Amino acid sequence: MLAILSAGVAPAFALMSFFYLKDRFTEPLHLIIRNFIYGAILVFPIMFMQYALEAEGIGNGDFVQSFLIIGFMEEFFKWFIFIYTIYHHTEFDAHYDGIVYAVAISLGFATVENSLYLLSNGIEYAFSRALFPVSSHALFGVIMGFYLGKAKMEQHQKKMNLTFALTIPFLLHGVYNYILIKVASDWLILLVPFMIFLWVIALRRVKVANASKVSATLSNKSS
């Protein structure tokens, strides 16, 4: 049991540390932990809603299942929790902060989801789960947080960036799940390039957000 729980938590800890340490002006640890917990709690109501929809025969098609029942539902509630808990907080005062807090929410969700999967299916899936589902949640969080940071810091484009913060992650999440559901035995051939694509996009967003944060800090010091 302890080994499975450790395997469930370790990938999220590693990824959270990676993105946290990329922040040149680190965020309060208690806020990151709080948002991680919020993300973890989200798993249970979402699982209930997905089960209820499945039991009612709603969204049984592969496309609807991938993009709406899984992709949209999961990303919407992460986005909503971010808006509700951290968007108006005084510590959310730079572009990169959005990435840190969104990744915390996403990895909280991914940790519980991953641990439940490993408890049901065995620790032998730990490595592949770390590479794909847990990492993908973190990368969707990076993209969501990037646009939430832009929405907070660039008020003239607030509505557009808030929309992008939800729409882009949910569409990417939908593609990810559609590959898993539809392609079946050959999913790895498509999923590996897609994950590389996600990493490239995410790391570029990290670079841009950090550069914006440094520029803003230097500007404030000189004024």
ChimeraX commands (.cxc) that place a marker at each C-alpha (Angstrom):
marker #1 position 0.00,0.00,0.00 radius 0.5
marker #1 position 2.76,2.45,0.98 radius 0.5
marker #1 position 4.68,1.69,-2.21 radius 0.5
marker #1 position 1.61,2.34,-4.35 radius 0.5
marker #1 position 0.82,5.61,-2.58 radius 0.5
marker #1 position 4.45,6.71,-2.94 radius 0.5
marker #1 position 4.35,5.87,-6.64 radius 0.5
marker #1 position 1.14,7.86,-6.94 radius 0.5
marker #1 position 2.55,10.96,-5.25 radius 0.5
marker #1 position 6.17,10.98,-6.49 radius 0.5
marker #1 position 5.55,12.11,-10.12 radius 0.5
marker #1 position 3.43,15.06,-8.97 radius 0.5
marker #1 position 6.05,16.06,-6.39 radius 0.5
marker #1 position 8.79,15.96,-9.03 radius 0.5
marker #1 position 6.79,17.96,-11.58 radius 0.5
marker #1 position 5.61,20.50,-9.00 radius 0.5
marker #1 position 9.19,20.99,-7.83 radius 0.5
marker #1 position 10.34,21.47,-11.43 radius 0.5
marker #1 position 7.84,24.22,-12.20 radius 0.5
marker #1 position 8.12,25.80,-8.73 radius 0.5
marker #1 position 11.89,26.10,-9.05 radius 0.5
marker #1 position 11.48,27.69,-12.49 radius 0.5
marker #1 position 9.84,30.62,-10.69 radius 0.5
marker #1 position 12.52,33.25,-10.16 radius 0.5
marker #1 position 10.50,34.86,-7.38 radius 0.5
marker #1 position 8.94,31.96,-5.51 radius 0.5
marker #1 position 5.33,31.90,-4.32 radius 0.5
marker #1 position 4.24,31.20,-0.71 radius 0.5
marker #1 position 4.39,27.47,-0.15 radius 0.5
marker #1 position 1.17,27.38,1.88 radius 0.5
marker #1 position -0.81,28.76,-1.09 radius 0.5
marker #1 position 0.64,26.12,-3.40 radius 0.5
marker #1 position -0.19,23.35,-0.93 radius 0.5
marker #1 position -3.71,24.74,-0.47 radius 0.5
marker #1 position -4.37,24.76,-4.21 radius 0.5
marker #1 position -2.87,21.28,-4.53 radius 0.5
marker #1 position -5.39,20.08,-1.93 radius 0.5
marker #1 position -8.26,21.80,-3.74 radius 0.5
marker #1 position -7.25,19.99,-6.92 radius 0.5
marker #1 position -7.10,16.68,-5.07 radius 0.5
marker #1 position -10.58,17.15,-3.61 radius 0.5
marker #1 position -11.97,17.90,-7.09 radius 0.5
marker #1 position -11.45,14.29,-8.16 radius 0.5
marker #1 position -14.38,12.96,-6.15 radius 0.5
marker #1 position -17.25,15.18,-7.34 radius 0.5
marker #1 position -15.98,14.92,-10.92 radius 0.5
marker #1 position -15.82,11.12,-10.70 radius 0.5
marker #1 position -19.37,11.10,-9.34 radius 0.5
marker #1 position -20.67,13.31,-12.15 radius 0.5
marker #1 position -18.87,11.27,-14.81 radius 0.5
marker #1 position -20.28,8.06,-13.35 radius 0.5
marker #1 position -23.80,9.54,-13.22 radius 0.5
marker #1 position -23.61,10.68,-16.85 radius 0.5
marker #1 position -22.31,7.27,-17.93 radius 0.5
marker #1 position -25.08,5.49,-15.98 radius 0.5
marker #1 position -27.68,7.64,-17.76 radius 0.5
marker #1 position -26.15,6.83,-21.13 radius 0.5
marker #1 position -25.10,10.44,-21.72 radius 0.5
marker #1 position -21.90,10.99,-23.66 radius 0.5
marker #1 position -21.17,7.39,-24.63 radius 0.5
marker #1 position -19.60,8.33,-27.98 radius 0.5
marker #1 position -15.79,8.47,-28.13 radius 0.5
marker #1 position -15.70,12.13,-29.18 radius 0.5
marker #1 position -18.18,13.34,-26.55 radius 0.5
marker #1 position -16.52,11.18,-23.90 radius 0.5
marker #1 position -13.05,12.51,-24.72 radius 0.5
marker #1 position -13.78,16.19,-25.19 radius 0.5
marker #1 position -16.81,16.92,-23.00 radius 0.5
marker #1 position -17.23,14.29,-20.28 radius 0.5
marker #1 position -13.50,14.12,-19.52 radius 0.5
marker #1 position -11.69,17.05,-21.14 radius 0.5
marker #1 position -14.13,19.89,-20.59 radius 0.5
marker #1 position -15.44,18.75,-17.22 radius 0.5
marker #1 position -12.02,18.28,-15.64 radius 0.5
marker #1 position -10.47,21.45,-17.06 radius 0.5
marker #1 position -13.54,23.56,-16.29 radius 0.5
marker #1 position -13.48,22.68,-12.60 radius 0.5
marker #1 position -9.72,23.29,-12.37 radius 0.5
marker #1 position -10.25,26.67,-14.06 radius 0.5
marker #1 position -13.18,27.47,-11.75 radius 0.5
marker #1 position -11.23,26.58,-8.61 radius 0.5
marker #1 position -8.37,28.81,-9.76 radius 0.5
marker #1 position -10.71,31.75,-10.38 radius 0.5
marker #1 position -12.48,31.22,-7.07 radius 0.5
marker #1 position -9.45,30.62,-4.81 radius 0.5
marker #1 position -6.41,32.43,-6.19 radius 0.5
marker #1 position -7.23,34.75,-9.09 radius 0.5
marker #1 position -8.03,37.75,-6.85 radius 0.5
marker #1 position -5.37,36.96,-4.22 radius 0.5
marker #1 position -2.71,39.61,-3.65 radius 0.5
marker #1 position 0.07,37.02,-4.08 radius 0.5
marker #1 position -1.06,36.42,-7.66 radius 0.5
marker #1 position 0.83,39.43,-8.98 radius 0.5
marker #1 position 2.84,38.22,-11.99 radius 0.5
marker #1 position 2.47,36.19,-15.18 radius 0.5
marker #1 position 4.38,33.13,-13.95 radius 0.5
marker #1 position 2.37,32.93,-10.73 radius 0.5
marker #1 position -0.58,31.70,-12.80 radius 0.5
marker #1 position 1.49,28.75,-13.99 radius 0.5
marker #1 position 2.61,27.78,-10.48 radius 0.5
marker #1 position -0.89,27.83,-8.99 radius 0.5
marker #1 position -2.60,26.17,-11.97 radius 0.5
marker #1 position 0.00,23.38,-11.99 radius 0.5
marker #1 position -0.58,22.89,-8.25 radius 0.5
marker #1 position -4.33,22.43,-8.81 radius 0.5
marker #1 position -3.75,20.12,-11.79 radius 0.5
marker #1 position -1.20,17.98,-9.96 radius 0.5
marker #1 position -3.42,17.70,-6.89 radius 0.5
marker #1 position -6.09,16.29,-9.18 radius 0.5
marker #1 position -3.60,14.05,-10.99 radius 0.5
marker #1 position -2.14,12.68,-7.74 radius 0.5
marker #1 position -5.45,11.37,-6.41 radius 0.5
marker #1 position -6.53,10.10,-9.83 radius 0.5
marker #1 position -3.17,8.35,-10.27 radius 0.5
marker #1 position -3.18,6.82,-6.78 radius 0.5
marker #1 position -6.70,5.45,-7.25 radius 0.5
marker #1 position -5.70,3.93,-10.58 radius 0.5
marker #1 position -2.60,2.27,-9.13 radius 0.5
marker #1 position -4.57,0.92,-6.18 radius 0.5
marker #1 position -7.03,-0.67,-8.62 radius 0.5
marker #1 position -4.62,-1.88,-11.30 radius 0.5
marker #1 position -1.22,-2.36,-9.68 radius 0.5
marker #1 position 2.10,-0.58,-9.22 radius 0.5
marker #1 position 3.44,-1.94,-12.53 radius 0.5
marker #1 position 1.63,0.94,-14.27 radius 0.5
marker #1 position 3.38,3.60,-12.18 radius 0.5
marker #1 position 6.02,4.53,-14.76 radius 0.5
marker #1 position 3.66,4.89,-17.72 radius 0.5
marker #1 position 1.17,6.80,-15.56 radius 0.5
marker #1 position 3.92,9.23,-14.55 radius 0.5
marker #1 position 5.00,9.76,-18.16 radius 0.5
marker #1 position 1.55,10.29,-19.62 radius 0.5
marker #1 position -1.51,11.09,-17.43 radius 0.5
marker #1 position 0.29,12.88,-14.59 radius 0.5
marker #1 position 2.60,14.81,-16.92 radius 0.5
marker #1 position -0.25,15.76,-19.23 radius 0.5
marker #1 position -2.26,17.21,-16.33 radius 0.5
marker #1 position 0.77,19.31,-15.35 radius 0.5
marker #1 position 1.21,20.55,-18.93 radius 0.5
marker #1 position -2.46,21.43,-19.27 radius 0.5
marker #1 position -2.00,23.34,-16.02 radius 0.5
marker #1 position 0.97,25.26,-17.44 radius 0.5
marker #1 position -1.07,26.36,-20.45 radius 0.5
marker #1 position -4.09,27.27,-18.32 radius 0.5
marker #1 position -1.94,29.18,-15.84 radius 0.5
marker #1 position -0.12,31.05,-18.60 radius 0.5
marker #1 position -3.35,32.53,-19.93 radius 0.5
marker #1 position -4.72,33.18,-16.44 radius 0.5
marker #1 position -1.53,35.10,-15.73 radius 0.5
marker #1 position -2.01,37.12,-18.90 radius 0.5
marker #1 position -5.64,37.77,-17.96 radius 0.5
marker #1 position -4.58,39.13,-14.55 radius 0.5
marker #1 position -1.63,41.19,-15.78 radius 0.5
marker #1 position -3.06,42.41,-19.10 radius 0.5
marker #1 position -6.49,43.74,-18.23 radius 0.5
marker #1 position -7.20,45.02,-21.74 radius 0.5
marker #1 position -7.33,41.39,-22.96 radius 0.5
marker #1 position -8.79,39.86,-19.80 radius 0.5
marker #1 position -11.88,38.21,-21.29 radius 0.5
marker #1 position -9.98,36.75,-24.23 radius 0.5
marker #1 position -7.26,35.27,-22.02 radius 0.5
marker #1 position -9.75,33.89,-19.50 radius 0.5
marker #1 position -11.46,32.14,-22.41 radius 0.5
marker #1 position -8.15,30.81,-23.75 radius 0.5
marker #1 position -7.25,29.57,-20.24 radius 0.5
marker #1 position -10.21,27.20,-20.35 radius 0.5
marker #1 position -10.62,26.45,-24.06 radius 0.5
marker #1 position -7.05,25.51,-25.02 radius 0.5
marker #1 position -6.43,23.06,-22.13 radius 0.5
marker #1 position -9.81,21.39,-22.56 radius 0.5
marker #1 position -9.27,20.91,-26.31 radius 0.5
marker #1 position -5.75,19.51,-25.75 radius 0.5
marker #1 position -7.08,17.27,-22.98 radius 0.5
marker #1 position -9.79,16.08,-25.37 radius 0.5
marker #1 position -7.24,15.20,-28.04 radius 0.5
marker #1 position -5.16,13.32,-25.45 radius 0.5
marker #1 position -8.14,11.22,-24.35 radius 0.5
marker #1 position -9.41,10.70,-27.89 radius 0.5
marker #1 position -6.05,9.17,-28.82 radius 0.5
marker #1 position -6.26,6.78,-25.85 radius 0.5
marker #1 position -9.89,5.81,-26.51 radius 0.5
marker #1 position -9.99,5.70,-30.30 radius 0.5
marker #1 position -6.58,4.50,-31.41 radius 0.5
marker #1 position -6.51,1.50,-29.04 radius 0.5
marker #1 position -3.46,-0.72,-29.63 radius 0.5
marker #1 position -1.41,1.90,-31.52 radius 0.5
marker #1 position -2.00,4.78,-29.11 radius 0.5
marker #1 position 1.68,5.04,-28.18 radius 0.5
marker #1 position 2.66,5.94,-31.77 radius 0.5
marker #1 position 0.48,9.05,-31.61 radius 0.5
marker #1 position 0.70,9.85,-27.92 radius 0.5
marker #1 position 4.49,10.18,-27.69 radius 0.5
marker #1 position 4.67,12.91,-30.39 radius 0.5
marker #1 position 1.66,14.61,-28.83 radius 0.5
marker #1 position 3.34,14.65,-25.40 radius 0.5
marker #1 position 6.52,16.09,-26.94 radius 0.5
marker #1 position 4.35,18.76,-28.57 radius 0.5
marker #1 position 2.77,19.55,-25.17 radius 0.5
marker #1 position 6.17,19.82,-23.48 radius 0.5
marker #1 position 7.47,22.17,-26.18 radius 0.5
marker #1 position 4.41,24.42,-25.87 radius 0.5
marker #1 position 4.52,24.36,-22.06 radius 0.5
marker #1 position 8.23,25.16,-21.77 radius 0.5
marker #1 position 7.86,28.04,-24.20 radius 0.5
marker #1 position 5.02,29.40,-22.07 radius 0.5
marker #1 position 7.22,29.05,-18.98 radius 0.5
marker #1 position 10.00,31.03,-20.66 radius 0.5
marker #1 position 7.67,33.80,-21.82 radius 0.5
marker #1 position 5.90,34.07,-18.45 radius 0.5
marker #1 position 9.17,34.20,-16.52 radius 0.5
marker #1 position 10.57,36.85,-18.85 radius 0.5
marker #1 position 7.42,38.93,-18.30 radius 0.5
marker #1 position 7.78,38.59,-14.54 radius 0.5
marker #1 position 11.44,39.66,-14.56 radius 0.5
marker #1 position 10.69,42.63,-16.83 radius 0.5
marker #1 position 7.84,43.78,-14.59 radius 0.5
marker #1 position 9.99,43.48,-11.46 radius 0.5
marker #1 position 12.88,45.45,-12.98 radius 0.5
marker #1 position 10.45,48.09,-14.20 radius 0.5
marker #1 position 8.94,48.48,-10.72 radius 0.5
marker #1 position 12.39,48.82,-9.13 radius 0.5
marker #1 position 13.48,51.50,-11.58 radius 0.5
marker #1 position 10.28,53.56,-11.18 radius 0.5
marker link #1:1,2 radius 0.2
marker link #1:2,3 radius 0.2
marker link #1:3,4 radius 0.2
marker link #1:4,5 radius 0.2
marker link #1:5,6 radius 0.2
marker link #1:6,7 radius 0.2
marker link #1:7,8 radius 0.2
marker link #1:8,9 radius 0.2
marker link #1:9,10 radius 0.2
marker link #1:10,11 radius 0.2
marker link #1:11,12 radius 0.2
marker link #1:12,13 radius 0.2
marker link #1:13,14 radius 0.2
marker link #1:14,15 radius 0.2
marker link #1:15,16 radius 0.2
marker link #1:16,17 radius 0.2
marker link #1:17,18 radius 0.2
marker link #1:18,19 radius 0.2
marker link #1:19,20 radius 0.2
marker link #1:20,21 radius 0.2
marker link #1:21,22 radius 0.2
marker link #1:22,23 radius 0.2
marker link #1:23,24 radius 0.2
marker link #1:24,25 radius 0.2
marker link #1:25,26 radius 0.2
marker link #1:26,27 radius 0.2
marker link #1:27,28 radius 0.2
marker link #1:28,29 radius 0.2
marker link #1:29,30 radius 0.2
marker link #1:30,31 radius 0.2
marker link #1:31,32 radius 0.2
marker link #1:32,33 radius 0.2
marker link #1:33,34 radius 0.2
marker link #1:34,35 radius 0.2
marker link #1:35,36 radius 0.2
marker link #1:36,37 radius 0.2
marker link #1:37,38 radius 0.2
marker link #1:38,39 radius 0.2
marker link #1:39,40 radius 0.2
marker link #1:40,41 radius 0.2
marker link #1:41,42 radius 0.2
marker link #1:42,43 radius 0.2
marker link #1:43,44 radius 0.2
marker link #1:44,45 radius 0.2
marker link #1:45,46 radius 0.2
marker link #1:46,47 radius 0.2
marker link #1:47,48 radius 0.2
marker link #1:48,49 radius 0.2
marker link #1:49,50 radius 0.2
marker link #1:50,51 radius 0.2
marker link #1:51,52 radius 0.2
marker link #1:52,53 radius 0.2
marker link #1:53,54 radius 0.2
marker link #1:54,55 radius 0.2
marker link #1:55,56 radius 0.2
marker link #1:56,57 radius 0.2
marker link #1:57,58 radius 0.2
marker link #1:58,59 radius 0.2
marker link #1:59,60 radius 0.2
marker link #1:60,61 radius 0.2
marker link #1:61,62 radius 0.2
marker link #1:62,63 radius 0.2
marker link #1:63,64 radius 0.2
marker link #1:64,65 radius 0.2
marker link #1:65,66 radius 0.2
marker link #1:66,67 radius 0.2
marker link #1:67,68 radius 0.2
marker link #1:68,69 radius 0.2
marker link #1:69,70 radius 0.2
marker link #1:70,71 radius 0.2
marker link #1:71,72 radius 0.2
marker link #1:72,73 radius 0.2
marker link #1:73,74 radius 0.2
marker link #1:74,75 radius 0.2
marker link #1:75,76 radius 0.2
marker link #1:76,77 radius 0.2
marker link #1:77,78 radius 0.2
marker link #1:78,79 radius 0.2
marker link #1:79,80 radius 0.2
marker link #1:80,81 radius 0.2
marker link #1:81,82 radius 0.2
marker link #1:82,83 radius 0.2
marker link #1:83,84 radius 0.2
marker link #1:84,85 radius 0.2
marker link #1:85,86 radius 0.2
marker link #1:86,87 radius 0.2
marker link #1:87,88 radius 0.2
marker link #1:88,89 radius 0.2
marker link #1:89,90 radius 0.2
marker link #1:90,91 radius 0.2
marker link #1:91,92 radius 0.2
marker link #1:92,93 radius 0.2
marker link #1:93,94 radius 0.2
marker link #1:94,95 radius 0.2
marker link #1:95,96 radius 0.2
marker link #1:96,97 radius 0.2
marker link #1:97,98 radius 0.2
marker link #1:98,99 radius 0.2
marker link #1:99,100 radius 0.2
marker link #1:100,101 radius 0.2
marker link #1:101,102 radius 0.2
marker link #1:102,103 radius 0.2
marker link #1:103,104 radius 0.2
marker link #1:104,105 radius 0.2
marker link #1:105,106 radius 0.2
marker link #1:106,107 radius 0.2
marker link #1:107,108 radius 0.2
marker link #1:108,109 radius 0.2
marker link #1:109,110 radius 0.2
marker link #1:110,111 radius 0.2
marker link #1:111,112 radius 0.2
marker link #1:112,113 radius 0.2
marker link #1:113,114 radius 0.2
marker link #1:114,115 radius 0.2
marker link #1:115,116 radius 0.2
marker link #1:116,117 radius 0.2
marker link #1:117,118 radius 0.2
marker link #1:118,119 radius 0.2
marker link #1:119,120 radius 0.2
marker link #1:120,121 radius 0.2
marker link #1:121,122 radius 0.2
marker link #1:122,123 radius 0.2
marker link #1:123,124 radius 0.2
marker link #1:124,125 radius 0.2
marker link #1:125,126 radius 0.2
marker link #1:126,127 radius 0.2
marker link #1:127,128 radius 0.2
marker link #1:128,129 radius 0.2
marker link #1:129,130 radius 0.2
marker link #1:130,131 radius 0.2
marker link #1:131,132 radius 0.2
marker link #1:132,133 radius 0.2
marker link #1:133,134 radius 0.2
marker link #1:134,135 radius 0.2
marker link #1:135,136 radius 0.2
marker link #1:136,137 radius 0.2
marker link #1:137,138 radius 0.2
marker link #1:138,139 radius 0.2
marker link #1:139,140 radius 0.2
marker link #1:140,141 radius 0.2
marker link #1:141,142 radius 0.2
marker link #1:142,143 radius 0.2
marker link #1:143,144 radius 0.2
marker link #1:144,145 radius 0.2
marker link #1:145,146 radius 0.2
marker link #1:146,147 radius 0.2
marker link #1:147,148 radius 0.2
marker link #1:148,149 radius 0.2
marker link #1:149,150 radius 0.2
marker link #1:150,151 radius 0.2
marker link #1:151,152 radius 0.2
marker link #1:152,153 radius 0.2
marker link #1:153,154 radius 0.2
marker link #1:154,155 radius 0.2
marker link #1:155,156 radius 0.2
marker link #1:156,157 radius 0.2
marker link #1:157,158 radius 0.2
marker link #1:158,159 radius 0.2
marker link #1:159,160 radius 0.2
marker link #1:160,161 radius 0.2
marker link #1:161,162 radius 0.2
marker link #1:162,163 radius 0.2
marker link #1:163,164 radius 0.2
marker link #1:164,165 radius 0.2
marker link #1:165,166 radius 0.2
marker link #1:166,167 radius 0.2
marker link #1:167,168 radius 0.2
marker link #1:168,169 radius 0.2
marker link #1:169,170 radius 0.2
marker link #1:170,171 radius 0.2
marker link #1:171,172 radius 0.2
marker link #1:172,173 radius 0.2
marker link #1:173,174 radius 0.2
marker link #1:174,175 radius 0.2
marker link #1:175,176 radius 0.2
marker link #1:176,177 radius 0.2
marker link #1:177,178 radius 0.2
marker link #1:178,179 radius 0.2
marker link #1:179,180 radius 0.2
marker link #1:180,181 radius 0.2
marker link #1:181,182 radius 0.2
marker link #1:182,183 radius 0.2
marker link #1:183,184 radius 0.2
marker link #1:184,185 radius 0.2
marker link #1:185,186 radius 0.2
marker link #1:186,187 radius 0.2
marker link #1:187,188 radius 0.2
marker link #1:188,189 radius 0.2
marker link #1:189,190 radius 0.2
marker link #1:190,191 radius 0.2
marker link #1:191,192 radius 0.2
marker link #1:192,193 radius 0.2
marker link #1:193,194 radius 0.2
marker link #1:194,195 radius 0.2
marker link #1:195,196 radius 0.2
marker link #1:196,197 radius 0.2
marker link #1:197,198 radius 0.2
marker link #1:198,199 radius 0.2
marker link #1:199,200 radius 0.2
marker link #1:200,201 radius 0.2
marker link #1:201,202 radius 0.2
marker link #1:202,203 radius 0.2
marker link #1:203,204 radius 0.2
marker link #1:204,205 radius 0.2
marker link #1:205,206 radius 0.2
marker link #1:206,207 radius 0.2
marker link #1:207,208 radius 0.2
marker link #1:208,209 radius 0.2
marker link #1:209,210 radius 0.2
marker link #1:210,211 radius 0.2
marker link #1:211,212 radius 0.2
marker link #1:212,213 radius 0.2
marker link #1:213,214 radius 0.2
marker link #1:214,215 radius 0.2
marker link #1:215,216 radius 0.2
marker link #1:216,217 radius 0.2
marker link #1:217,218 radius 0.2
marker link #1:218,219 radius 0.2
marker link #1:219,220 radius 0.2
marker link #1:220,221 radius 0.2
marker link #1:221,222 radius 0.2
marker link #1:222,223 radius 0.2
view
